């Protein structure tokens, strides 16, 4: 299957995480059409998503302290917004292993709660062939679009947040064959990068214009 080619959904420096260039399914599951999903974390020139502190070693961190929190998220392709969800709270960031362990223990309960509990605040854009692009973990109250809205590539759809199943502010992006998440299958994707059309490698830093 040919990949759906997208623009990067942000400006500035972001690091690819959970990339399908490393493995498929990229997030360890094919559930909810996520087999080829990719995550992007905003980073500074030293590759940090937030300054280091005692909290980053021992505790949780306010999401506002992360570089990506509140950054504009852009439509990576033209299409029609077919679904949105807002109102999920933004969690504390969890870089510390002491904070990650109790969070991991609640992973199964979030999965049982369904797609909204995992994706958090999100926007779904339908493109050609009935396929859909999901942009997830957006900041509570930041959505700029509603169902039925036509968007062009580069339009602002919301802001990066830490809602849903997220340990630090980031953008989760996936292409699926439908928005019926219980039956959705993942679709391969690729991005227009400075050196060509491809999938960013795991932990590769890419720059959006």
N, C-alpha and C positions, 0 to 999 in steps of 0.2 A: 504494500500500500504506500503510495506517495505521501510524503509528509505535508501537512498544512504549513505554509510559510507565513511567518508572522514578523512584525516589527517588535522590538523590545518595548515592554509596557511601562517605561520609566525614563527619567533623565539622570545623568550622573553615573557613578561607579556602583555596581552591584555584583555580588558574588553568587555564582550558581551553586545550589545545593540540591541533593537528591535528584541528580540529573539522569535522564534516560540514556545519556551517553555512557554512563557507568554501568547501568543494568536496567532491565525491564522485567517485571514492573519496578519502576523507579522508587516508589514508596513502599515496596514490599507487598503490595496488594493490587488486585485489579478491580476491587470494589469501587462503585460509584464512577466508573469510567476513568479511573485515575492511573492506568497502567503507564502512560507516558508523561505524567505530570512532572513539572519542574518548579523549584522554589528559587527565589532571588532575595538576597539580603543586602541592603545598602551598607557600604563600607567606606571608610576614609582611605587616604593614601597609604596608610600602614596596614590596611586590611582589617580594621576593627569596626565592628558594628556599633560599639559604644565604648566610652572610656573605661578602663579598668578601675576597680575600686574594691573595698572589702566586701561590698554586696555582691559583686560579680564572682567572688570566690566562695562566699558563705551563705548568701541569702538571695531573695528575689530582688528585682530592680524595677523601678517605675518605667513603664513603656515609653514615656516622654523623653527618657534619657538616651534612647536609641536613635541613630542617625536616620533610619528609614521612617520612623513614626511620623505620620502626617505628610509624607512625600506624596506628590500627585501620582496616581496610577492612570495610565493612558490605555485607550483601546488599541490593541495590537493589530487590529484588522477592522475593516469596515463591515457593518452588519446591522442587525436589528436587536435591540435589547428585548429579551423574552422573559427574563425573570430577574428580580432583585430581592435581597433580604438585608434588613438593617435592624438595629436595636440590640445586637449582642454586645456585651461589655468587652472592653479591651483588658486582657489579663496583665499581671505583672510579668516582666521578662524573667527567664530562668536559664542563665548560663552556668550557674553553679551546680555541680553534681549533687550537692546536698538538697537543692531545690528541685532538681530534675527527677530524683528518685520517687518522691511522693506523687509527682505529676504523672509519671509513667504508670503508676499503680492504678490511676483512674482512667487510663486510655480505653480500656474495654467498655466502661460505662458510657463514655462519650460516643463510642462507635455504636452502641446499642440505641442511643438517642436519635440516630439518623443523620442525614446529610447536613442539615443546618447546624447541628452541634459540632460537626467536624469543620465545615467550610466557614462558619461564622458569617460575618457580613460579606455579601458577595454580589457580583454582577455576572449575568449569563448573556452572551452575545451569540445570536444565530447567524451562521454564514452559509455559503453555498452548500447545497447537498444536504441541508438539514442538520449539519454538524454544528456544535456549539463550543464556544470558548468560555471557560470559567475563570474568573479572577476572584480569589478568595482571601480571607483574613483581613478585610478592609476595616478601617477605623470606624468606630461607632459614630453615626451621624454624618458621615462624610460623603455618602453617595450623591452623585450629581445627575443621575439618569433614572428613568423609570421605564417599565415595560411599554413597548411600542415605539420607543425613541430610536430613530436612525442615527447611528454614530459613524463618523469617519475615522480612519486611522489617525491616532494621535489625540483624539478628543479625550478630555479628562473625564473619567467615570467615577472616581472616588479617591481616597487617600489610603496609603499603607497603614495597616493597624496590626493588632495582636489579638484578634477575636477568633473564636472557634478553637480548633486543635492546633495551637501555636505556642511555641516556647519563647519566641522573640519576634518583634515586628518583621514581617517579610511578605512578599507577594507569591502566592501559589497560583500557577497557571496550568491549565490542562485543556486539551481538545478532546471532545467525546462525540460519539455518533448520535446522541440525543440527550435531552434534558430530563428524561425519565430515569432518575439516578439508580433506581433499583435494577434497571435493565441495561444501562448504558455501558458501552465498550469504549476503551481508550483508543485514540487516533494518534499516530506519530506526528510530531511537530518539528519545525526547524525555525531558525531566526536569521534575519538579514544582519550579518555582523560585518565588521570592517574588512575581514579577510574572506568573505563569501557567505553562502547560505549553509548553515550547519547547526548542530546542537551544541551549546556550550559544555565544555568538559566539567567534571566535578571540581568545585572550588575555583574555577576559572573566574576572573574578574572581567566583566564586560561593561561597556559604557554606552548608555543611551544618549542620543542627541537632545 
